[in-house]
Amino acid sequence: MAKPVKYYKMGEVMEATKLSRQTIHNYTVAGLISEAKRTPKGHRLYNEDVFDRLEKIKILQNKNYTLSQIKKLLSVS
């Protein structure tokens, strides 16, 4: 049986990753992370895969890769 997917609210993602709402939004617009699901009230919900993805982005940014370079690197992996 498949493990149920856990979803996290924007605030939980921000707290866990120490990234701002705007940064997460920018990564979504740039295509670095998938668009979040929405609750009926419009709250964003991210699945647990977002944490690994955001960590990879942070590591690559610390190595001075641009967002467009990061997008290409992550699309290959």
PDB file of N, H, CA, C and O in Angstrom:
ATOM      1  N   MET A   1       0.836  -1.175   0.000  1.00  0.00           N
ATOM      2  CA  MET A   1       0.000   0.000   0.000  1.00  0.00           C
ATOM      3  C   MET A   1       0.884   1.243   0.000  1.00  0.00           C
ATOM      4  O   MET A   1       1.874   1.314   0.728  1.00  0.00           O
ATOM      5  N   ALA A   2       0.520   2.209  -0.815  1.00  0.00           N
ATOM      6  H   ALA A   2      -0.284   2.151  -1.407  1.00  0.00           H
ATOM      7  CA  ALA A   2       1.313   3.433  -0.935  1.00  0.00           C
ATOM      8  C   ALA A   2       1.197   4.281   0.333  1.00  0.00           C
ATOM      9  O   ALA A   2       0.143   4.365   0.963  1.00  0.00           O
ATOM     10  N   LYS A   3       2.309   4.894   0.673  1.00  0.00           N
ATOM     11  H   LYS A   3       3.165   4.826   0.161  1.00  0.00           H
ATOM     12  CA  LYS A   3       2.343   5.777   1.838  1.00  0.00           C
ATOM     13  C   LYS A   3       1.547   7.047   1.526  1.00  0.00           C
ATOM     14  O   LYS A   3       1.729   7.626   0.455  1.00  0.00           O
ATOM     15  N   PRO A   4       0.677   7.492   2.425  1.00  0.00           N
ATOM     16  CA  PRO A   4      -0.084   8.708   2.147  1.00  0.00           C
ATOM     17  C   PRO A   4       0.852   9.921   2.062  1.00  0.00           C
ATOM     18  O   PRO A   4       1.824  10.029   2.810  1.00  0.00           O
ATOM     19  N   VAL A   5       0.535  10.814   1.145  1.00  0.00           N
ATOM     20  H   VAL A   5      -0.254  10.726   0.538  1.00  0.00           H
ATOM     21  CA  VAL A   5       1.347  12.013   0.951  1.00  0.00           C
ATOM     22  C   VAL A   5       0.963  13.046   1.995  1.00  0.00           C
ATOM     23  O   VAL A   5      -0.219  13.321   2.203  1.00  0.00           O
ATOM     24  N   LYS A   6       1.965  13.616   2.651  1.00  0.00           N
ATOM     25  H   LYS A   6       2.925  13.392   2.483  1.00  0.00           H
ATOM     26  CA  LYS A   6       1.719  14.665   3.636  1.00  0.00           C
ATOM     27  C   LYS A   6       1.934  16.006   2.959  1.00  0.00           C
ATOM     28  O   LYS A   6       2.884  16.185   2.196  1.00  0.00           O
ATOM     29  N   TYR A   7       1.052  16.934   3.241  1.00  0.00           N
ATOM     30  H   TYR A   7       0.281  16.789   3.860  1.00  0.00           H
ATOM     31  CA  TYR A   7       1.151  18.279   2.684  1.00  0.00           C
ATOM     32  C   TYR A   7       1.449  19.276   3.784  1.00  0.00           C
ATOM     33  O   TYR A   7       1.019  19.112   4.925  1.00  0.00           O
ATOM     34  N   TYR A   8       2.191  20.312   3.425  1.00  0.00           N
ATOM     35  H   TYR A   8       2.540  20.446   2.498  1.00  0.00           H
ATOM     36  CA  TYR A   8       2.619  21.337   4.377  1.00  0.00           C
ATOM     37  C   TYR A   8       2.160  22.709   3.907  1.00  0.00           C
ATOM     38  O   TYR A   8       2.213  23.022   2.717  1.00  0.00           O
ATOM     39  N   LYS A   9       1.712  23.517   4.849  1.00  0.00           N
ATOM     40  H   LYS A   9       1.668  23.263   5.815  1.00  0.00           H
ATOM     41  CA  LYS A   9       1.301  24.884   4.549  1.00  0.00           C
ATOM     42  C   LYS A   9       2.529  25.741   4.288  1.00  0.00           C
ATOM     43  O   LYS A   9       3.639  25.392   4.688  1.00  0.00           O
ATOM     44  N   MET A  10       2.323  26.857   3.618  1.00  0.00           N
ATOM     45  H   MET A  10       1.421  27.141   3.292  1.00  0.00           H
ATOM     46  CA  MET A  10       3.410  27.768   3.286  1.00  0.00           C
ATOM     47  C   MET A  10       4.215  28.140   4.529  1.00  0.00           C
ATOM     48  O   MET A  10       5.445  28.135   4.480  1.00  0.00           O
ATOM     49  N   GLY A  11       3.567  28.455   5.618  1.00  0.00           N
ATOM     50  H   GLY A  11       2.568  28.459   5.658  1.00  0.00           H
ATOM     51  CA  GLY A  11       4.264  28.837   6.840  1.00  0.00           C
ATOM     52  C   GLY A  11       5.164  27.738   7.362  1.00  0.00           C
ATOM     53  O   GLY A  11       6.253  28.012   7.866  1.00  0.00           O
ATOM     54  N   GLU A  12       4.721  26.499   7.244  1.00  0.00           N
ATOM     55  H   GLU A  12       3.836  26.277   6.834  1.00  0.00           H
ATOM     56  CA  GLU A  12       5.534  25.365   7.685  1.00  0.00           C
ATOM     57  C   GLU A  12       6.768  25.210   6.802  1.00  0.00           C
ATOM     58  O   GLU A  12       7.856  24.912   7.295  1.00  0.00           O
ATOM     59  N   VAL A  13       6.600  25.412   5.504  1.00  0.00           N
ATOM     60  H   VAL A  13       5.717  25.654   5.103  1.00  0.00           H
ATOM     61  CA  VAL A  13       7.728  25.331   4.580  1.00  0.00           C
ATOM     62  C   VAL A  13       8.710  26.468   4.866  1.00  0.00           C
ATOM     63  O   VAL A  13       9.923  26.258   4.892  1.00  0.00           O
ATOM     64  N   MET A  14       8.180  27.663   5.079  1.00  0.00           N
ATOM     65  H   MET A  14       7.195  27.833   5.057  1.00  0.00           H
ATOM     66  CA  MET A  14       9.033  28.817   5.378  1.00  0.00           C
ATOM     67  C   MET A  14       9.835  28.586   6.652  1.00  0.00           C
ATOM     68  O   MET A  14      11.036  28.849   6.693  1.00  0.00           O
ATOM     69  N   GLU A  15       9.169  28.097   7.683  1.00  0.00           N
ATOM     70  H   GLU A  15       8.192  27.883   7.649  1.00  0.00           H
ATOM     71  CA  GLU A  15       9.836  27.875   8.963  1.00  0.00           C
ATOM     72  C   GLU A  15      10.921  26.803   8.847  1.00  0.00           C
ATOM     73  O   GLU A  15      12.022  26.970   9.373  1.00  0.00           O
ATOM     74  N   ALA A  16      10.611  25.717   8.166  1.00  0.00           N
ATOM     75  H   ALA A  16       9.716  25.582   7.739  1.00  0.00           H
ATOM     76  CA  ALA A  16      11.557  24.606   8.054  1.00  0.00           C
ATOM     77  C   ALA A  16      12.764  24.950   7.184  1.00  0.00           C
ATOM     78  O   ALA A  16      13.870  24.470   7.437  1.00  0.00           O
ATOM     79  N   THR A  17      12.555  25.780   6.159  1.00  0.00           N
ATOM     80  H   THR A  17      11.657  26.169   5.954  1.00  0.00           H
ATOM     81  CA  THR A  17      13.636  26.075   5.213  1.00  0.00           C
ATOM     82  C   THR A  17      14.315  27.416   5.465  1.00  0.00           C
ATOM     83  O   THR A  17      15.367  27.701   4.892  1.00  0.00           O
ATOM     84  N   LYS A  18      13.718  28.231   6.313  1.00  0.00           N
ATOM     85  H   LYS A  18      12.863  28.000   6.778  1.00  0.00           H
ATOM     86  CA  LYS A  18      14.221  29.591   6.587  1.00  0.00           C
ATOM     87  C   LYS A  18      14.215  30.466   5.334  1.00  0.00           C
ATOM     88  O   LYS A  18      15.031  31.377   5.197  1.00  0.00           O
ATOM     89  N   LEU A  19      13.284  30.176   4.421  1.00  0.00           N
ATOM     90  H   LEU A  19      12.621  29.436   4.532  1.00  0.00           H
ATOM     91  CA  LEU A  19      13.114  30.974   3.214  1.00  0.00           C
ATOM     92  C   LEU A  19      11.866  31.831   3.356  1.00  0.00           C
ATOM     93  O   LEU A  19      10.916  31.451   4.042  1.00  0.00           O
ATOM     94  N   SER A  20      11.872  32.983   2.708  1.00  0.00           N
ATOM     95  H   SER A  20      12.643  33.292   2.151  1.00  0.00           H
ATOM     96  CA  SER A  20      10.719  33.876   2.776  1.00  0.00           C
ATOM     97  C   SER A  20       9.621  33.407   1.817  1.00  0.00           C
ATOM     98  O   SER A  20       9.861  32.624   0.898  1.00  0.00           O
ATOM     99  N   ARG A  21       8.436  33.901   2.059  1.00  0.00           N
ATOM    100  H   ARG A  21       8.241  34.536   2.806  1.00  0.00           H
ATOM    101  CA  ARG A  21       7.295  33.628   1.184  1.00  0.00           C
ATOM    102  C   ARG A  21       7.619  34.078  -0.242  1.00  0.00           C
ATOM    103  O   ARG A  21       7.316  33.375  -1.206  1.00  0.00           O
ATOM    104  N   GLN A  22       8.234  35.252  -0.367  1.00  0.00           N
ATOM    105  H   GLN A  22       8.481  35.823   0.416  1.00  0.00           H
ATOM    106  CA  GLN A  22       8.556  35.797  -1.678  1.00  0.00           C
ATOM    107  C   GLN A  22       9.577  34.919  -2.410  1.00  0.00           C
ATOM    108  O   GLN A  22       9.457  34.706  -3.616  1.00  0.00           O
ATOM    109  N   THR A  23      10.564  34.419  -1.695  1.00  0.00           N
ATOM    110  H   THR A  23      10.661  34.593  -0.715  1.00  0.00           H
ATOM    111  CA  THR A  23      11.570  33.550  -2.315  1.00  0.00           C
ATOM    112  C   THR A  23      10.922  32.277  -2.845  1.00  0.00           C
ATOM    113  O   THR A  23      11.202  31.853  -3.966  1.00  0.00           O
ATOM    114  N   ILE A  24      10.067  31.677  -2.047  1.00  0.00           N
ATOM    115  H   ILE A  24       9.839  32.021  -1.136  1.00  0.00           H
ATOM    116  CA  ILE A  24       9.379  30.451  -2.480  1.00  0.00           C
ATOM    117  C   ILE A  24       8.502  30.751  -3.687  1.00  0.00           C
ATOM    118  O   ILE A  24       8.439  29.959  -4.628  1.00  0.00           O
ATOM    119  N   HIS A  25       7.832  31.883  -3.661  1.00  0.00           N
ATOM    120  H   HIS A  25       7.883  32.527  -2.897  1.00  0.00           H
ATOM    121  CA  HIS A  25       7.009  32.298  -4.803  1.00  0.00           C
ATOM    122  C   HIS A  25       7.883  32.481  -6.049  1.00  0.00           C
ATOM    123  O   HIS A  25       7.526  32.029  -7.137  1.00  0.00           O
ATOM    124  N   ASN A  26       9.024  33.145  -5.880  1.00  0.00           N
ATOM    125  H   ASN A  26       9.314  33.512  -4.996  1.00  0.00           H
ATOM    126  CA  ASN A  26       9.932  33.372  -7.015  1.00  0.00           C
ATOM    127  C   ASN A  26      10.422  32.053  -7.602  1.00  0.00           C
ATOM    128  O   ASN A  26      10.532  31.920  -8.820  1.00  0.00           O
ATOM    129  N   TYR A  27      10.715  31.083  -6.750  1.00  0.00           N
ATOM    130  H   TYR A  27      10.625  31.190  -5.760  1.00  0.00           H
ATOM    131  CA  TYR A  27      11.155  29.777  -7.228  1.00  0.00           C
ATOM    132  C   TYR A  27      10.036  29.085  -8.006  1.00  0.00           C
ATOM    133  O   TYR A  27      10.299  28.385  -8.985  1.00  0.00           O
ATOM    134  N   THR A  28       8.807  29.277  -7.578  1.00  0.00           N
ATOM    135  H   THR A  28       8.594  29.845  -6.783  1.00  0.00           H
ATOM    136  CA  THR A  28       7.670  28.697  -8.292  1.00  0.00           C
ATOM    137  C   THR A  28       7.528  29.337  -9.664  1.00  0.00           C
ATOM    138  O   THR A  28       7.377  28.642 -10.669  1.00  0.00           O
ATOM    139  N   VAL A  29       7.578  30.669  -9.702  1.00  0.00           N
ATOM    140  H   VAL A  29       7.701  31.233  -8.886  1.00  0.00           H
ATOM    141  CA  VAL A  29       7.451  31.403 -10.968  1.00  0.00           C
ATOM    142  C   VAL A  29       8.585  31.024 -11.924  1.00  0.00           C
ATOM    143  O   VAL A  29       8.368  30.905 -13.130  1.00  0.00           O
ATOM    144  N   ALA A  30       9.786  30.835 -11.389  1.00  0.00           N
ATOM    145  H   ALA A  30       9.962  30.932 -10.409  1.00  0.00           H
ATOM    146  CA  ALA A  30      10.952  30.478 -12.207  1.00  0.00           C
ATOM    147  C   ALA A  30      10.919  29.015 -12.658  1.00  0.00           C
ATOM    148  O   ALA A  30      11.734  28.604 -13.484  1.00  0.00           O
ATOM    149  N   GLY A  31       9.986  28.232 -12.124  1.00  0.00           N
ATOM    150  H   GLY A  31       9.324  28.566 -11.453  1.00  0.00           H
ATOM    151  CA  GLY A  31       9.877  26.829 -12.504  1.00  0.00           C
ATOM    152  C   GLY A  31      10.818  25.909 -11.759  1.00  0.00           C
ATOM    153  O   GLY A  31      11.048  24.777 -12.185  1.00  0.00           O
ATOM    154  N   LEU A  32      11.371  26.387 -10.636  1.00  0.00           N
ATOM    155  H   LEU A  32      11.184  27.306 -10.290  1.00  0.00           H
ATOM    156  CA  LEU A  32      12.295  25.557  -9.854  1.00  0.00           C
ATOM    157  C   LEU A  32      11.560  24.593  -8.943  1.00  0.00           C
ATOM    158  O   LEU A  32      12.066  23.509  -8.650  1.00  0.00           O
ATOM    159  N   ILE A  33      10.386  24.969  -8.496  1.00  0.00           N
ATOM    160  H   ILE A  33       9.975  25.849  -8.734  1.00  0.00           H
ATOM    161  CA  ILE A  33       9.551  24.066  -7.704  1.00  0.00           C
ATOM    162  C   ILE A  33       8.151  24.052  -8.313  1.00  0.00           C
ATOM    163  O   ILE A  33       7.733  25.002  -8.974  1.00  0.00           O
ATOM    164  N   SER A  34       7.455  22.979  -8.080  1.00  0.00           N
ATOM    165  H   SER A  34       7.794  22.207  -7.543  1.00  0.00           H
ATOM    166  CA  SER A  34       6.110  22.822  -8.636  1.00  0.00           C
ATOM    167  C   SER A  34       5.118  23.757  -7.960  1.00  0.00           C
ATOM    168  O   SER A  34       5.260  24.109  -6.789  1.00  0.00           O
ATOM    169  N   GLU A  35       4.134  24.139  -8.716  1.00  0.00           N
ATOM    170  H   GLU A  35       4.019  23.854  -9.668  1.00  0.00           H
ATOM    171  CA  GLU A  35       3.040  24.945  -8.169  1.00  0.00           C
ATOM    172  C   GLU A  35       2.375  24.166  -7.045  1.00  0.00           C
ATOM    173  O   GLU A  35       2.156  22.961  -7.165  1.00  0.00           O
ATOM    174  N   ALA A  36       2.058  24.839  -5.970  1.00  0.00           N
ATOM    175  H   ALA A  36       2.235  25.819  -5.873  1.00  0.00           H
ATOM    176  CA  ALA A  36       1.438  24.200  -4.812  1.00  0.00           C
ATOM    177  C   ALA A  36      -0.024  23.892  -5.095  1.00  0.00           C
ATOM    178  O   ALA A  36      -0.690  24.567  -5.880  1.00  0.00           O
ATOM    179  N   LYS A  37      -0.496  22.852  -4.428  1.00  0.00           N
ATOM    180  H   LYS A  37       0.044  22.304  -3.790  1.00  0.00           H
ATOM    181  CA  LYS A  37      -1.943  22.587  -4.438  1.00  0.00           C
ATOM    182  C   LYS A  37      -2.595  23.680  -3.602  1.00  0.00           C
ATOM    183  O   LYS A  37      -1.923  24.350  -2.818  1.00  0.00           O
ATOM    184  N   ARG A  38      -3.887  23.858  -3.766  1.00  0.00           N
ATOM    185  H   ARG A  38      -4.433  23.313  -4.403  1.00  0.00           H
ATOM    186  CA  ARG A  38      -4.604  24.868  -3.003  1.00  0.00           C
ATOM    187  C   ARG A  38      -5.758  24.249  -2.234  1.00  0.00           C
ATOM    188  O   ARG A  38      -6.437  23.340  -2.711  1.00  0.00           O
ATOM    189  N   THR A  39      -5.960  24.769  -1.025  1.00  0.00           N
ATOM    190  H   THR A  39      -5.408  25.508  -0.638  1.00  0.00           H
ATOM    191  CA  THR A  39      -7.131  24.366  -0.255  1.00  0.00           C
ATOM    192  C   THR A  39      -8.326  25.121  -0.822  1.00  0.00           C
ATOM    193  O   THR A  39      -8.146  26.053  -1.606  1.00  0.00           O
ATOM    194  N   PRO A  40      -9.536  24.740  -0.443  1.00  0.00           N
ATOM    195  CA  PRO A  40     -10.709  25.487  -0.904  1.00  0.00           C
ATOM    196  C   PRO A  40     -10.642  26.983  -0.535  1.00  0.00           C
ATOM    197  O   PRO A  40     -11.240  27.814  -1.219  1.00  0.00           O
ATOM    198  N   LYS A  41      -9.924  27.321   0.529  1.00  0.00           N
ATOM    199  H   LYS A  41      -9.437  26.646   1.084  1.00  0.00           H
ATOM    200  CA  LYS A  41      -9.791  28.725   0.936  1.00  0.00           C
ATOM    201  C   LYS A  41      -8.591  29.409   0.280  1.00  0.00           C
ATOM    202  O   LYS A  41      -8.331  30.584   0.536  1.00  0.00           O
ATOM    203  N   GLY A  42      -7.861  28.677  -0.564  1.00  0.00           N
ATOM    204  H   GLY A  42      -8.072  27.722  -0.772  1.00  0.00           H
ATOM    205  CA  GLY A  42      -6.760  29.271  -1.304  1.00  0.00           C
ATOM    206  C   GLY A  42      -5.388  29.153  -0.672  1.00  0.00           C
ATOM    207  O   GLY A  42      -4.419  29.700  -1.197  1.00  0.00           O
ATOM    208  N   HIS A  43      -5.286  28.450   0.443  1.00  0.00           N
ATOM    209  H   HIS A  43      -6.073  28.005   0.870  1.00  0.00           H
ATOM    210  CA  HIS A  43      -3.978  28.270   1.076  1.00  0.00           C
ATOM    211  C   HIS A  43      -3.126  27.302   0.260  1.00  0.00           C
ATOM    212  O   HIS A  43      -3.621  26.288  -0.231  1.00  0.00           O
ATOM    213  N   ARG A  44      -1.856  27.620   0.122  1.00  0.00           N
ATOM    214  H   ARG A  44      -1.454  28.444   0.521  1.00  0.00           H
ATOM    215  CA  ARG A  44      -0.940  26.750  -0.620  1.00  0.00           C
ATOM    216  C   ARG A  44      -0.543  25.547   0.232  1.00  0.00           C
ATOM    217  O   ARG A  44      -0.297  25.662   1.433  1.00  0.00           O
ATOM    218  N   LEU A  45      -0.488  24.389  -0.427  1.00  0.00           N
ATOM    219  H   LEU A  45      -0.687  24.295  -1.403  1.00  0.00           H
ATOM    220  CA  LEU A  45      -0.051  23.154   0.230  1.00  0.00           C
ATOM    221  C   LEU A  45       1.035  22.510  -0.619  1.00  0.00           C
ATOM    222  O   LEU A  45       0.839  22.251  -1.806  1.00  0.00           O
ATOM    223  N   TYR A  46       2.176  22.254   0.001  1.00  0.00           N
ATOM    224  H   TYR A  46       2.335  22.464   0.966  1.00  0.00           H
ATOM    225  CA  TYR A  46       3.310  21.642  -0.686  1.00  0.00           C
ATOM    226  C   TYR A  46       3.513  20.229  -0.155  1.00  0.00           C
ATOM    227  O   TYR A  46       3.357  19.981   1.041  1.00  0.00           O
ATOM    228  N   ASN A  47       3.864  19.297  -1.055  1.00  0.00           N
ATOM    229  H   ASN A  47       3.990  19.499  -2.026  1.00  0.00           H
ATOM    230  CA  ASN A  47       4.147  17.954  -0.561  1.00  0.00           C
ATOM    231  C   ASN A  47       5.568  17.906  -0.019  1.00  0.00           C
ATOM    232  O   ASN A  47       6.339  18.849  -0.198  1.00  0.00           O
ATOM    233  N   GLU A  48       5.911  16.813   0.638  1.00  0.00           N
ATOM    234  H   GLU A  48       5.284  16.047   0.783  1.00  0.00           H
ATOM    235  CA  GLU A  48       7.194  16.736   1.343  1.00  0.00           C
ATOM    236  C   GLU A  48       8.405  16.783   0.413  1.00  0.00           C
ATOM    237  O   GLU A  48       9.516  17.041   0.874  1.00  0.00           O
ATOM    238  N   ASP A  49       8.218  16.540  -0.883  1.00  0.00           N
ATOM    239  H   ASP A  49       7.315  16.330  -1.258  1.00  0.00           H
ATOM    240  CA  ASP A  49       9.324  16.604  -1.837  1.00  0.00           C
ATOM    241  C   ASP A  49       9.902  18.013  -1.960  1.00  0.00           C
ATOM    242  O   ASP A  49      11.048  18.184  -2.374  1.00  0.00           O
ATOM    243  N   VAL A  50       9.110  19.013  -1.603  1.00  0.00           N
ATOM    244  H   VAL A  50       8.178  18.873  -1.268  1.00  0.00           H
ATOM    245  CA  VAL A  50       9.566  20.397  -1.746  1.00  0.00           C
ATOM    246  C   VAL A  50      10.787  20.678  -0.868  1.00  0.00           C
ATOM    247  O   VAL A  50      11.623  21.508  -1.225  1.00  0.00           O
ATOM    248  N   PHE A  51      10.898  19.998   0.271  1.00  0.00           N
ATOM    249  H   PHE A  51      10.219  19.324   0.561  1.00  0.00           H
ATOM    250  CA  PHE A  51      12.023  20.266   1.176  1.00  0.00           C
ATOM    251  C   PHE A  51      13.356  19.859   0.550  1.00  0.00           C
ATOM    252  O   PHE A  51      14.337  20.597   0.637  1.00  0.00           O
ATOM    253  N   ASP A  52      13.389  18.700  -0.071  1.00  0.00           N
ATOM    254  H   ASP A  52      12.591  18.100  -0.142  1.00  0.00           H
ATOM    255  CA  ASP A  52      14.604  18.237  -0.737  1.00  0.00           C
ATOM    256  C   ASP A  52      14.956  19.166  -1.900  1.00  0.00           C
ATOM    257  O   ASP A  52      16.119  19.515  -2.104  1.00  0.00           O
ATOM    258  N   ARG A  53      13.948  19.551  -2.645  1.00  0.00           N
ATOM    259  H   ARG A  53      13.003  19.267  -2.479  1.00  0.00           H
ATOM    260  CA  ARG A  53      14.155  20.432  -3.804  1.00  0.00           C
ATOM    261  C   ARG A  53      14.696  21.796  -3.354  1.00  0.00           C
ATOM    262  O   ARG A  53      15.642  22.312  -3.950  1.00  0.00           O
ATOM    263  N   LEU A  54      14.113  22.371  -2.323  1.00  0.00           N
ATOM    264  H   LEU A  54      13.344  21.952  -1.839  1.00  0.00           H
ATOM    265  CA  LEU A  54      14.574  23.665  -1.830  1.00  0.00           C
ATOM    266  C   LEU A  54      15.984  23.576  -1.264  1.00  0.00           C
ATOM    267  O   LEU A  54      16.763  24.520  -1.400  1.00  0.00           O
ATOM    268  N   GLU A  55      16.320  22.470  -0.639  1.00  0.00           N
ATOM    269  H   GLU A  55      15.687  21.703  -0.529  1.00  0.00           H
ATOM    270  CA  GLU A  55      17.677  22.286  -0.117  1.00  0.00           C
ATOM    271  C   GLU A  55      18.690  22.241  -1.262  1.00  0.00           C
ATOM    272  O   GLU A  55      19.760  22.842  -1.166  1.00  0.00           O
ATOM    273  N   LYS A  56      18.360  21.540  -2.330  1.00  0.00           N
ATOM    274  H   LYS A  56      17.491  21.052  -2.407  1.00  0.00           H
ATOM    275  CA  LYS A  56      19.239  21.493  -3.498  1.00  0.00           C
ATOM    276  C   LYS A  56      19.424  22.889  -4.100  1.00  0.00           C
ATOM    277  O   LYS A  56      20.534  23.258  -4.485  1.00  0.00           O
ATOM    278  N   ILE A  57      18.347  23.656  -4.180  1.00  0.00           N
ATOM    279  H   ILE A  57      17.446  23.357  -3.867  1.00  0.00           H
ATOM    280  CA  ILE A  57      18.422  25.012  -4.723  1.00  0.00           C
ATOM    281  C   ILE A  57      19.350  25.860  -3.858  1.00  0.00           C
ATOM    282  O   ILE A  57      20.204  26.576  -4.381  1.00  0.00           O
ATOM    283  N   LYS A  58      19.189  25.782  -2.541  1.00  0.00           N
ATOM    284  H   LYS A  58      18.496  25.201  -2.116  1.00  0.00           H
ATOM    285  CA  LYS A  58      20.035  26.568  -1.632  1.00  0.00           C
ATOM    286  C   LYS A  58      21.508  26.201  -1.781  1.00  0.00           C
ATOM    287  O   LYS A  58      22.369  27.080  -1.790  1.00  0.00           O
ATOM    288  N   ILE A  59      21.798  24.920  -1.896  1.00  0.00           N
ATOM    289  H   ILE A  59      21.098  24.206  -1.889  1.00  0.00           H
ATOM    290  CA  ILE A  59      23.186  24.471  -2.058  1.00  0.00           C
ATOM    291  C   ILE A  59      23.780  25.027  -3.349  1.00  0.00           C
ATOM    292  O   ILE A  59      24.902  25.533  -3.357  1.00  0.00           O
ATOM    293  N   LEU A  60      23.019  24.931  -4.443  1.00  0.00           N
ATOM    294  H   LEU A  60      22.107  24.520  -4.437  1.00  0.00           H
ATOM    295  CA  LEU A  60      23.520  25.424  -5.723  1.00  0.00           C
ATOM    296  C   LEU A  60      23.671  26.944  -5.728  1.00  0.00           C
ATOM    297  O   LEU A  60      24.607  27.468  -6.333  1.00  0.00           O
ATOM    298  N   GLN A  61      22.769  27.650  -5.066  1.00  0.00           N
ATOM    299  H   GLN A  61      22.009  27.223  -4.575  1.00  0.00           H
ATOM    300  CA  GLN A  61      22.905  29.104  -4.969  1.00  0.00           C
ATOM    301  C   GLN A  61      24.155  29.482  -4.181  1.00  0.00           C
ATOM    302  O   GLN A  61      24.842  30.444  -4.525  1.00  0.00           O
ATOM    303  N   ASN A  62      24.447  28.731  -3.134  1.00  0.00           N
ATOM    304  H   ASN A  62      23.889  27.949  -2.856  1.00  0.00           H
ATOM    305  CA  ASN A  62      25.663  28.987  -2.349  1.00  0.00           C
ATOM    306  C   ASN A  62      26.925  28.747  -3.169  1.00  0.00           C
ATOM    307  O   ASN A  62      27.994  29.256  -2.833  1.00  0.00           O
ATOM    308  N   LYS A  63      26.799  27.973  -4.240  1.00  0.00           N
ATOM    309  H   LYS A  63      25.930  27.560  -4.512  1.00  0.00           H
ATOM    310  CA  LYS A  63      27.923  27.741  -5.153  1.00  0.00           C
ATOM    311  C   LYS A  63      27.888  28.735  -6.319  1.00  0.00           C
ATOM    312  O   LYS A  63      28.599  28.570  -7.311  1.00  0.00           O
ATOM    313  N   ASN A  64      27.049  29.771  -6.183  1.00  0.00           N
ATOM    314  H   ASN A  64      26.472  29.905  -5.377  1.00  0.00           H
ATOM    315  CA  ASN A  64      26.943  30.881  -7.141  1.00  0.00           C
ATOM    316  C   ASN A  64      26.340  30.519  -8.496  1.00  0.00           C
ATOM    317  O   ASN A  64      26.637  31.170  -9.498  1.00  0.00           O
ATOM    318  N   TYR A  65      25.502  29.493  -8.536  1.00  0.00           N
ATOM    319  H   TYR A  65      25.261  28.964  -7.722  1.00  0.00           H
ATOM    320  CA  TYR A  65      24.758  29.205  -9.753  1.00  0.00           C
ATOM    321  C   TYR A  65      23.584  30.173  -9.846  1.00  0.00           C
ATOM    322  O   TYR A  65      23.006  30.554  -8.829  1.00  0.00           O
ATOM    323  N   THR A  66      23.234  30.569 -11.064  1.00  0.00           N
ATOM    324  H   THR A  66      23.704  30.260 -11.891  1.00  0.00           H
ATOM    325  CA  THR A  66      22.067  31.426 -11.261  1.00  0.00           C
ATOM    326  C   THR A  66      20.814  30.553 -11.222  1.00  0.00           C
ATOM    327  O   THR A  66      20.900  29.328 -11.301  1.00  0.00           O
ATOM    328  N   LEU A  67      19.657  31.189 -11.099  1.00  0.00           N
ATOM    329  H   LEU A  67      19.587  32.185 -11.035  1.00  0.00           H
ATOM    330  CA  LEU A  67      18.411  30.422 -11.070  1.00  0.00           C
ATOM    331  C   LEU A  67      18.192  29.667 -12.373  1.00  0.00           C
ATOM    332  O   LEU A  67      17.695  28.540 -12.357  1.00  0.00           O
ATOM    333  N   SER A  68      18.553  30.269 -13.499  1.00  0.00           N
ATOM    334  H   SER A  68      18.956  31.184 -13.512  1.00  0.00           H
ATOM    335  CA  SER A  68      18.380  29.560 -14.779  1.00  0.00           C
ATOM    336  C   SER A  68      19.326  28.361 -14.874  1.00  0.00           C
ATOM    337  O   SER A  68      18.951  27.322 -15.417  1.00  0.00           O
ATOM    338  N   GLN A  69      20.545  28.496 -14.353  1.00  0.00           N
ATOM    339  H   GLN A  69      20.849  29.340 -13.912  1.00  0.00           H
ATOM    340  CA  GLN A  69      21.465  27.354 -14.329  1.00  0.00           C
ATOM    341  C   GLN A  69      20.943  26.258 -13.403  1.00  0.00           C
ATOM    342  O   GLN A  69      21.021  25.071 -13.721  1.00  0.00           O
ATOM    343  N   ILE A  70      20.412  26.671 -12.260  1.00  0.00           N
ATOM    344  H   ILE A  70      20.348  27.635 -12.001  1.00  0.00           H
ATOM    345  CA  ILE A  70      19.862  25.711 -11.299  1.00  0.00           C
ATOM    346  C   ILE A  70      18.694  24.955 -11.921  1.00  0.00           C
ATOM    347  O   ILE A  70      18.568  23.742 -11.749  1.00  0.00           O
ATOM    348  N   LYS A  71      17.851  25.668 -12.636  1.00  0.00           N
ATOM    349  H   LYS A  71      17.953  26.653 -12.775  1.00  0.00           H
ATOM    350  CA  LYS A  71      16.698  25.031 -13.276  1.00  0.00           C
ATOM    351  C   LYS A  71      17.167  23.945 -14.261  1.00  0.00           C
ATOM    352  O   LYS A  71      16.608  22.849 -14.303  1.00  0.00           O
ATOM    353  N   LYS A  72      18.198  24.269 -15.047  1.00  0.00           N
ATOM    354  H   LYS A  72      18.652  25.159 -15.013  1.00  0.00           H
ATOM    355  CA  LYS A  72      18.728  23.276 -15.990  1.00  0.00           C
ATOM    356  C   LYS A  72      19.326  22.088 -15.258  1.00  0.00           C
ATOM    357  O   LYS A  72      19.092  20.944 -15.646  1.00  0.00           O
ATOM    358  N   LEU A  73      20.090  22.337 -14.211  1.00  0.00           N
ATOM    359  H   LEU A  73      20.281  23.266 -13.895  1.00  0.00           H
ATOM    360  CA  LEU A  73      20.706  21.247 -13.453  1.00  0.00           C
ATOM    361  C   LEU A  73      19.671  20.346 -12.803  1.00  0.00           C
ATOM    362  O   LEU A  73      19.816  19.124 -12.810  1.00  0.00           O
ATOM    363  N   LEU A  74      18.629  20.940 -12.242  1.00  0.00           N
ATOM    364  H   LEU A  74      18.511  21.933 -12.236  1.00  0.00           H
ATOM    365  CA  LEU A  74      17.604  20.140 -11.560  1.00  0.00           C
ATOM    366  C   LEU A  74      16.716  19.387 -12.543  1.00  0.00           C
ATOM    367  O   LEU A  74      16.153  18.349 -12.195  1.00  0.00           O
ATOM    368  N   SER A  75      16.584  19.890 -13.754  1.00  0.00           N
ATOM    369  H   SER A  75      17.041  20.733 -14.037  1.00  0.00           H
ATOM    370  CA  SER A  75      15.749  19.187 -14.733  1.00  0.00           C
ATOM    371  C   SER A  75      16.452  17.932 -15.249  1.00  0.00           C
ATOM    372  O   SER A  75      15.804  17.003 -15.730  1.00  0.00           O
ATOM    373  N   VAL A  76      17.791  17.912 -15.144  1.00  0.00           N
ATOM    374  H   VAL A  76      18.317  18.667 -14.753  1.00  0.00           H
ATOM    375  CA  VAL A  76      18.574  16.758 -15.567  1.00  0.00           C
ATOM    376  C   VAL A  76      18.543  15.661 -14.527  1.00  0.00           C
ATOM    377  O   VAL A  76      18.525  14.474 -14.855  1.00  0.00           O
ATOM    378  N   SER A  77      18.538  16.077 -13.240  1.00  0.00           N
ATOM    379  H   SER A  77      18.553  17.041 -12.973  1.00  0.00           H
ATOM    380  CA  SER A  77      18.612  15.077 -12.155  1.00  0.00           C
ATOM    381  C   SER A  77      17.304  14.412 -11.861  1.00  0.00           C
ATOM    382  O   SER A  77      17.231  13.558 -10.977  1.00  0.00           O
TER     383      SER A  77
END
